[in-house]
């Protein structure tokens, strides 16, 4: 029962965190126009998506991957150790 409660709250936290990325920010159009017009000069990439993803958002991508890894490790730990925590 305790595992189900923990899994439920982890799911709720995930949904809340994901919902904040959908909220539009003020000035987003200006940033969009800057990235689209200057991605080649800033990154040297021929592809706008690759340039933005791998250069502008490199740390964001790294920390999202780290957060996913820690979450998976926590879920595996709690699923294997029923009453040890």
Buried (B, 14 or more C-beta within 10 A) or exposed (E): EEEEEBEEEBEEEEEEEEEEEEEEEEEEEEEEEEBEEEBEEBBEBEEBEEBBBEEBEEEEEEEEEEEEEEEEEEBEEBEEEEEEE
